[in-house]
Amino acid sequence: MNLFDVIIIGGGPIGIACGLEAKKNGLSYLILEKGCIVNSLYNYPAKMQFFSSSEKLEIDNIPFISNEAKPKKEEALEYYRRIVSSNDLDINLFEKVINITKNTTNYTIKTSKATYTANSVIIATGFYDIPNKLNVPGEDLPKVTHYYNNPHYFSKQKVAVVGASNSSIDAALECWRKGAEVTLIIRGKEVGKRVKYWVRPDIINRIEEGSIKAIYSANITEINEKEITVKTEEENIVLKNDYVLALTGYRPNFDFLTKMGVTLSNDEKKIPTHNTNTMETNLKNVYLAGVICGGMETHKWFIENSRIHAKKIILAILKKK
Ligand SMILES: Cc1cc2nc3c(=O)[nH]c(=O)nc-3n(C[C@H](O)[C@H](O)[C@H](O)COP(=O)(O)OP(=O)(O)OC[C@H]3O[C@@H](n4cnc5c(N)ncnc54)[C@H](O)[C@@H]3O)c2cc1C
């Protein structure tokens, strides 16, 4: 009862790819997902458009047809949901994995609802649950958020957007276009180089014409109900402010990994130990899949280049059988 060849933790695109590959190869498997199907994608901004074209987001060559070359969030939700339903994948939703312990020959997986045993475990938990904090006074005020959804809410408001990468630049442009007064607080000296090539000129032009204000080499040092304090190399600036969108990236749940015994590289990258051919960690029969493999280097892996993890891992599991 409840003994599986493999348990997959996380029902994102890559966890789903692993489930599909396990099923195709006759393994008993279960995907455990703490939210809805592709929970991270569900929580992305409402109007988000992928930077990848749809064929690069496909799992197992199942066609992903989108209206434009680069699909929208809604289309991706539809695609991955259909993969789950049309392949009748075994996935338990709204069931969070609490911890994993090693037994003599297998692993016990304890969740918010049940306990399972599996010979192998795949961790595909992504990084979208834990935001990188500003660590400044006032960050816990309700006006501060690390997740952005819809620009309408911010119309006619004074909004500080922190960050210079895709998420913050998209949010700044969308909010400004819905009538917000936007100030970008950028830690470096320019808008990020990795900003989508068709968006970068847009934001640079908006900054140059003065529609969106940008403060470079700057950090927020304090937030209160009506103002923020921004420190630059030269001065401290106090700005009137209604909302702060702190879109400064996210990080994997390192505690979850280390508690179960997965080691991390001893530097600021904190890359979880794994064999890049098999994706097996330092724990026998425990594998990593998807963006979690990059540790703090969260830009390194995405759907496009990590979907191959599923085949690598299932092959490694089959070889051991
Ligand atoms: C705004 C934005 C745009 C992007 N655009 C692109 C793009 O164009 N192309 C591209 O290739 N990539 C893109 N990415 C990155 C891409 O979305 C991620 O690479 C992708 O979601 C990674 O898939 P994953 O399955 O590894 O992780 P996730 O999709 O994050 O899935 C992890 C899942 O694990 C679940 N989980 C976490 N902890 C637990 C637990 N303890 N128990 C059970 N379940 C748990 C989470 O709820 C989540 O559903 C974008 C990301 C963002 C933020």
The ligand as a Gaussian input file, in Angstrom:
#p B3LYP/6-31G(d) Opt

LIG

0 1
 C        7.517000      35.601000     -15.335000
 C        8.227000      34.350000     -15.777000
 C        8.355000      34.066000     -17.136000
 C        8.969000      32.895000     -17.574000
 N        9.075000      32.629000     -18.916000
 C        9.679000      31.486000     -19.328000
 C        9.825000      31.182000     -20.728000
 O        9.419000      31.942000     -21.584000
 N       10.422000      30.010000     -21.070000
 C       10.903000      29.131000     -20.155000
 O       11.428000      28.085000     -20.552000
 N       10.798000      29.401000     -18.829000
 C       10.204000      30.549000     -18.408000
 N       10.126000      30.840000     -17.073000
 C       10.682000      29.918000     -16.112000
 C        9.736000      28.746000     -15.956000
 O        8.436000      29.172000     -15.636000
 C       10.248000      27.834000     -14.962000
 O       11.467000      27.428000     -15.489000
 C        9.349000      26.613000     -14.779000
 O        8.153000      26.913000     -14.110000
 C       10.131000      25.579000     -14.064000
 O        9.384000      24.436000     -13.933000
 P        9.595000      23.513000     -12.674000
 O        8.611000      22.404000     -12.874000
 O       11.037000      23.196000     -12.495000
 O        9.216000      24.434000     -11.430000
 P        7.820000      25.127000     -11.072000
 O        7.028000      25.425000     -12.284000
 O        8.119000      26.215000     -10.140000
 O        7.048000      23.954000     -10.323000
 C        7.356000      23.573000      -9.015000
 C        6.091000      23.083000      -8.356000
 O        6.417000      22.470000      -7.120000
 C        5.382000      22.759000      -6.191000
 N        5.938000      22.570000      -4.842000
 C        6.896000      23.300000      -4.241000
 N        7.149000      22.811000      -3.006000
 C        6.313000      21.737000      -2.827000
 C        6.100000      20.814000      -1.752000
 N        6.790000      20.889000      -0.607000
 N        5.163000      19.851000      -1.913000
 C        4.466000      19.742000      -3.086000
 N        4.627000      20.596000      -4.131000
 C        5.547000      21.571000      -4.005000
 C        5.014000      24.197000      -6.525000
 O        3.715000      24.522000      -6.056000
 C        5.111000      24.200000      -8.056000
 O        3.881000      23.916000      -8.689000
 C        9.501000      31.998000     -16.625000
 C        9.387000      32.291000     -15.258000
 C        8.772000      33.452000     -14.836000
 C        8.682000      33.742000     -13.354000

